């Protein structure tokens, strides 16, 4: 499709191996959703429609709605027993249990030493990874004590995208892709000259997926070339991102769970088997 990113490395400056990784197509399942968030370890599918969050399992379906908080900004299912739902409009993060019942609610505007937050994802031990836009730094927030317990050094720019697990957080800024540990230290970085604002990241067990839909105006592409979205993968044990050789399909959202990649095209979720590339 025209007007899509033709080569993510040109936009991101990633160091990519020349060899593509070819995921194995597994199956496609119809899904009527506005936003697809992913599939958890138990096979349940998470998605939203009309700003309501849904969990669709083999035996039970659940729904959660908090319309007064505004539009759902993100849903993190890295821990399906403590799901993080973030509403940037109201500066609020929720923790839901495995039936989508509310465990706790944190309004960052109402706590002591309030802060404006642009991203919130799951950390360990009843904690969030949050990005504080007032101080331009990544923080670990204990939602039980309502206090920040770890802070990174201030960054030069705000975060554009984040993904995390219990011990690490990956953060995209205007100047680079940074990996932080749970002590607030940046332990890896990739310098980027320019990145699109709609980049999407996903991770599972330290393996990272990067995807962007837009074409940079500076990119010089043959007018006759048929362009399509590109997805790149970096295993936790590799230094480089590798491009994924995927069928010609529309990508609205994607997620990663273990060695399975899930892609939502607006009508169905297609899963692929994805084994880390060998070094």
N, C-alpha and C positions, 0 to 999 in steps of 0.2 A: 504494500500500500504506500502511496506517495505521501510525502510530508511526514515520515516517521524517521526516527533516529536510525542511521545506517551503520554506524560503527561506534559503539559506546566508548571505546578507548580514545577516539578523537575528542569526545566531549569530556571524558573524565581523566584521561591520562593514566588509566590503569596499565599496569604491566601484565600483558596477556601472553599466555602460551599460544603458539601457532595452531596447535591441534584442538579441534572442537571436541566437545563431549556430547555424545548422542544418547539422551535419555530414552528409555524404553516406554512406549505408550502402554498404559495399563487399562484404563476404562474412563468413560465419560458418564456423568450423572446429571440429569436436568436440575436446575436450581433457579427459582424466581426470586431474585434479590437485587437490591440497589448496590450494596457493597458486600463483598465476600472477604471474610477475615481469616479463615483457615479451617483446618481439620485437626482435632486434638489427638492425643495418644490412644483414645478409646474409639476413634472413628466418628465422633460427633462433628457436625458441620456448623460453623458460626457465621452468621450473616445479618445484615440489617435491611429493613424495608420500612419506609415512612418513619424513619428515625427510631424504630423499635429494634432491639437486639433479639435475635432468635438463636436457639441452639436446637439442632435437629439430630436426634440420635436414632439408633435402631429400634428402641422400645419407647422412649419418651421424648417429647418436645417441650421446650421451655421458652418463655418470652419475658423480656424486661423492657420497661419504658420509663423514661424520666424526661418528659418533653420540656419541663420547666428549665432544664439545664442547657438547652440548645441542641445543636447538631452534634452527633457523636464524631469525635475527631479520630479516635483509634481504639482498638480492642486488642489486648495482649492475652493470648491463651497459653503462654509458655508453662503456666501452672493452672491446669483446668479446675483445680480446687479453689484457687484464688485468682480470679480473672480481673485484670485491670481494664477499666473502661474510662477513657479520658474525654472531657468536654472542654475544649480550649475556650469557647465562648464564655463560659461561666467560671473558668479557672478552677475546675473541679475534677477530681479523680475519685472513682468508686472502685470498691473491691466486691466482687460477686462470688458466690459459691457455685458448686457444680449444678445447682438447679436455677441459677441466675437470680437467687435471692440476695439482697444486699447485706453485706457484712459490715462495711464501714463506708463513710463518705468524707472526703477531705476537700474543703473549700480553701484553697490557698490564699484567698483574699481575707479570710476570717481568722487565720491562725496568728499566733504571736510571730513577729518578724515576717509579716506577709510577703509574698513574692508572686510575680507574674510568671506563669509557666506555659511553655509552648509545646512540650512533649512530656508524657509520663508513661512509663512502662514498668514491668515487673522486675524487681530485684529479689534478694533473698531475705529471710527472717522478717517478714511483715514490713517490707520496705519497697519503695519506688525508686527507679531512676527518673529524675526530673531534670529538665533544662530550665534554668532560671534566666529569663531574658533581661531582668534588671541588672544582673551582674555578669551576664554572658558566661555562665559556667554550668557544668554538669554537677548535679548533687545527688546524694543518696538520702532519701527522706524516710524516716521511720514513722509509719502511719499509726503505730500504737502509741508512741510518746509524743507524736506531732512535732518532731524536731528533725532538723538536718543533722546527720551524723558524719557525712563525708562531703567534701567539696573539692572539685578540681581547680587548678589555677584558672583565672579568667582567660577567655579566648578572645580573639580579635573580632569574631562575628557570631551571629546567632546560629542555632541549629536549623537545618533544612529538613533533615530526616534522621530518625534513630531506629535502632533495633537492639534487643538485649536478651540476655539470659540471666541466671542468678549471679554470675560472677563477672560478666563483661558487658560492656555497652559500646556499640558502634555508632558513631555520630558523624554526619555529613555537614560541613560548613561550606561557606563560599570559597574557602582556601584549601580544603582537604577532607579526607576520610580519616577519622581518628578512632582508635580502639582504646578504651579505658578499662582498667581493672577496678575491683571494688574498694580500692584504697584511694581512688580518684586520680591515679597516675595514668598518663597516656603512654601505652606500651608499644604502639605501632601507629604509623601514619603513612598516608600516600598523598603527596602533593598534587593538587589539581589546579590547573590554570583557569578552567571554566567548567561549571556544571549547570545542567538544567534545574529549574526549581521544582520540577515534578518528579524527581528521582524517587524511586521506591526501594527500600531495603527489607530483607527478611533473613532470619537466621534460624538454624536448628543445630544444637550441639556444637556451636562454634563455626559451622559452615554457613557461608553468607551468599545470598543471591542479590544482585544489583540489576535494576531495570529502569529504563527511562523511555518515555513515549515521544518526547518532542525532538525536533531537529534544531540544532543551533543555527542561527542565521549565518554564522561564519563558515559552516561546513560546506565544502565545495563538492557537490554531488552531481553526477551526470543526470541531465533532465529525463533521460529515457530509462534510468535505472528504477526498478521496482523495489521500493523500500518497505521494510517491515520492522516491527519492534525487535530489539535485541536484548537478550538476557544473558548475564554472565555469572559464573559460579566460582567461588573460592572455598576449597575445603579447609578445615582447621589446621591441617598439616602441610598445606601448600603455601608458597609465597605469592603465587600468581593467580589472577582470575583467568578462567578459560571461557570462551563463548559456548553456549549450548546450541546444538543443532536441533531445532524444534520444527514441527510441521508449521505450515503457513496458517496461523490462527490469530484471531483477535485476542488481545490481552487487556483486560480491565483491571484485574487484581491477581496477585499470585501469593502463594505461601509455601513454606518449607516445613516438613516434619520428618525427622530422621533422614532417610534416603528417598523420600517421596516429595516430588514437586507437584503442587496443585495450581492450575491456571483456570481462572474464571473469565469467560468470554461474554458474559451478559445473559447467556441462556443455559449454560452447563458448566460444570466443573470437570476438568480433564486432569487425570493423575498420571504421573510418569515415575518410573523407577530411576533413581539418580544415584549412582555410585561415585564416591570421590575419585578424582583423577589420580593416577599413580605418579609419584614424583620420579 
